[in-house]
């Protein structure tokens, strides 16, 4: 992990630093040029999930298979990788062969984003890679609510201080639910990656469904959500039937 005293050669050449940033215990800026790409796709016309699980097991790719609570024949399949080529390579091949090929895609629920840092994290690998994988594949937390969101342009015109105050309000709610093991979140940026020009994707994950709904209800009362969100959803609600994390 690089610090300010160890700038990457490519940064010196281009003048751009695209790495994720945090701060160590001494307050120095740290950098890590890694992140996790995450994609959710939804399908219907699935009458038996067993062949899907068998296919996923055979390919041993990291991910989660969800039963869709809002469609009796619906499923959602989540995968993740540090390499974007995963989604147009091995994962694409899985989706274009039986049994996934026989399903009907529901592209309105497709979500694709990347993990990101806020700037104060002291362990970037934990924030960007390890924790999201643990959260998404924890067998004790099978329930999930995934949804995209787009902020109103007015939010970007606020001062950094006002933005930080609103984000801290959201962060405080999330930490409270996490401390009680009620809900755990995965935050993804999808700028330039989302078909509908959304900014972020949120994954709320936990052992039961009600607290995940309660988080969204609680967030509705915050200033950011009530005044500065332009679009929220659609919501995919599912329970994990199969999970697989890559070897450490």
C-alpha positions in Angstrom: 0.0 0.0 0.0 1.6 3.3 -1.1 1.8 6.5 1.0 2.4 10.1 -0.1 6.1 9.5 0.1 5.8 6.6 -2.4 3.9 7.9 -5.4 3.3 5.4 -8.2 5.3 5.9 -11.3 2.2 6.1 -13.5 0.8 8.9 -11.3 4.0 10.9 -11.9 3.7 10.4 -15.6 0.0 11.2 -16.0 -0.7 13.7 -13.2 -3.7 11.6 -12.3 -4.0 9.5 -9.2 -6.9 7.0 -9.6 -6.0 4.9 -6.6 -8.4 4.6 -3.6 -7.3 6.7 -0.6 -7.4 6.5 3.1 -5.4 7.6 6.2 -3.0 5.7 8.4 -2.9 6.0 12.2 -0.5 9.0 11.9 -3.0 10.8 9.5 -0.9 10.3 6.4 -2.6 9.6 3.1 -2.4 5.9 2.0 -3.3 4.6 -1.4 -4.4 1.3 -2.9 -5.0 0.8 -6.6 -7.4 -2.1 -6.2 -11.2 -2.4 -6.0 -13.9 -5.1 -6.3 -16.3 -5.0 -9.2 -19.7 -6.5 -8.3 -22.6 -7.4 -10.6 -26.2 -8.6 -9.9 -28.3 -10.0 -12.7 -31.9 -11.2 -12.3 -33.8 -13.8 -14.3 -37.3 -15.3 -14.4 -38.8 -18.6 -15.8 -36.7 -20.6 -13.3 -38.8 -23.6 -12.2 -35.9 -25.5 -10.5 -32.9 -23.9 -8.9 -31.0 -27.1 -8.4 -29.4 -27.1 -11.9 -28.3 -23.5 -11.4 -26.6 -24.4 -8.2 -24.9 -27.4 -9.8 -23.6 -25.2 -12.7 -22.3 -22.6 -10.3 -20.6 -25.3 -8.2 -19.0 -26.8 -11.3 -17.5 -23.5 -12.4 -16.5 -22.6 -8.8 -16.8 -18.9 -9.6 -17.3 -16.5 -6.6 -20.9 -15.3 -6.1 -24.4 -15.8 -4.6 -27.6 -17.2 -6.0 -30.7 -15.6 -4.6 -34.4 -16.7 -4.6 -36.4 -13.7 -5.7 -39.1 -12.8 -3.1 -41.1 -10.9 -5.7 -41.2 -13.5 -8.4 -42.0 -17.1 -7.7 -40.0 -18.1 -10.8 -37.3 -15.5 -10.2 -33.7 -15.7 -9.2 -30.8 -13.3 -8.9 -27.2 -14.2 -9.4 -24.4 -12.1 -8.0 -20.7 -12.3 -8.9 -17.6 -10.2 -8.1 -14.0 -9.9 -9.1 -11.1 -7.4 -9.0 -10.8 -7.9 -12.8 -13.4 -6.4 -15.1 -12.5 -9.1 -17.7 -14.3 -11.6 -15.4 -17.7 -10.2 -16.5 -17.0 -10.5 -20.3 -15.0 -13.7 -20.0 -15.7 -16.7 -17.7 -18.9 -15.2 -16.2 -20.3 -14.4 -19.7 -19.7 -18.0 -20.7 -21.6 -19.3 -17.6 -24.7 -17.2 -18.4 -24.7 -18.2 -22.1 -24.7 -22.0 -21.4 -27.4 -24.2 -19.9 -29.1 -23.9 -17.5 -28.8 -20.1 -17.4 -29.3 -19.8 -21.1 -32.9 -21.1 -20.7 -33.9 -18.4 -18.3 -35.5 -15.0 -19.2 -33.3 -12.1 -18.2 -34.8 -9.1 -16.3 -32.4 -6.3 -17.3 -34.2 -3.7 -15.3 -32.6 -5.3 -12.2 -29.1 -5.5 -13.5 -26.7 -3.7 -11.3 -22.9 -3.2 -11.8 -20.6 -1.2 -9.6 -17.2 -1.0 -7.8 -16.1 -0.7 -4.3 -14.6 2.7 -3.3 -13.0 4.5 -0.3 -14.3 7.7 1.3 -10.8 8.9 2.3 -10.5 8.1 6.0 -10.2 4.3 6.0 -7.0 3.0 7.7 -7.1 -0.5 6.0 -8.0 -0.1 2.4 -7.7 -3.8 1.5 -10.2 -4.6 4.3 -12.6 -1.9 3.1 -12.4 -2.5 -0.6 -11.9 -6.3 -0.9 -12.1 -8.4 2.2 -15.1 -6.9 4.0 -17.4 -6.8 1.0 -16.7 -10.4 0.1 -17.3 -11.5 3.7 -20.6 -9.6 3.9 -21.9 -10.9 0.6 -21.0 -14.5 1.2 -21.7 -14.9 4.9 -24.0 -17.9 5.4 -25.3 -16.3 8.6 -26.6 -13.3 6.5 -28.7 -14.9 3.7 -31.2 -12.0 3.1 -30.3 -9.1 0.8 -31.9 -6.0 -0.6 -30.0 -4.5 -3.6 -30.9 -1.1 -5.2 -29.3 1.7 -7.2 -29.7 5.4 -6.5 -29.0 8.7 -8.1 -28.4 11.9 -6.3 -29.9 15.2 -7.5 -27.4 17.6 -9.1 -28.0 20.1 -6.3 -26.2 17.8 -3.9 -22.9 18.3 -5.8 -23.3 22.1 -5.5 -23.3 21.9 -1.7 -20.2 22.7 0.3 -17.9 19.9 1.3 -18.9 20.5 4.9 -22.6 20.2 4.2 -22.1 17.1 2.2 -19.9 15.6 4.9 -22.6 16.3 7.6 -25.3 14.5 5.5 -23.1 11.5 4.8 -22.2 11.3 8.5 -25.9 11.1 9.3 -26.3 8.1 6.9 -23.1 6.5 8.2 -24.3 6.8 11.8 -27.5 4.9 10.9 -25.6 2.2 9.1 -23.2 1.7 11.9 -26.0 1.4 14.5 -27.7 -1.4 12.5 -24.3 -3.1 12.0 -23.4 -3.0 15.6 -26.6 -4.8 16.5 -26.1 -7.4 13.7 -29.4 -6.2 12.2 -28.0 -5.1 8.8 -24.7 -4.8 7.0 -24.1 -2.8 3.9 -22.0 -3.0 0.7 -21.5 0.3 -1.0 -20.7 0.5 -4.7 -20.0 3.4 -7.1 -21.6 2.9 -10.5 -20.7 6.2 -12.2 -20.5 5.5 -15.9 -21.3 1.9 -15.4 -25.1 2.0 -14.9 -27.5 1.8 -17.9 -29.8 4.4 -16.2 -27.0 6.8 -15.1 -27.3 6.0 -11.4 -24.5 7.1 -9.1 -24.4 4.3 -6.4 -25.6 0.8 -5.6 -26.4 -0.2 -2.0 -26.6 -3.8 -0.8 -28.2 -4.3 2.6 -27.5 -7.8 3.9 -28.5 -9.6 7.1 -29.9 -12.6 8.9 -33.5 -11.6 8.6 -35.5 -9.4 6.2 -37.3 -6.9 8.4 -34.3 -4.9 9.6 -33.2 -4.4 5.9 -36.5 -2.8 5.2 -36.2 -0.8 8.4 -32.9 0.6 7.3 -34.5 2.0 4.1 -37.4 3.4 6.1 -35.0 5.0 8.6 -32.9 6.5 5.8 -36.0 8.1 4.2 -36.0 10.6 7.1 -32.5 11.9 6.5 -31.8 15.2 4.8 -29.9 13.6 2.0 -32.6 11.1 1.1 -35.6 13.4 1.5 -34.1 16.4 -0.3 -31.2 15.3 -2.5 -32.1 11.9 -4.0 -33.5 12.0 -7.5 -34.1 8.3 -8.0 -34.1 5.2 -5.8 -34.6 1.6 -7.0 -35.8 -0.7 -8.4 -35.3 -3.0 -5.4 -34.2 -6.6 -5.7 -35.1 -8.6 -2.6 -33.8 -12.1 -2.3 -32.6 -14.9 0.0 -29.4 -16.7 -0.7 -29.7 -20.3 -1.9 -26.0 -20.7 -2.6 -22.8 -18.7 -1.8 -19.2 -19.1 -2.7 -16.3 -17.0 -1.7 -12.8 -17.2 -3.3 -10.0 -18.8 -1.3 -8.1 -16.2 0.7 
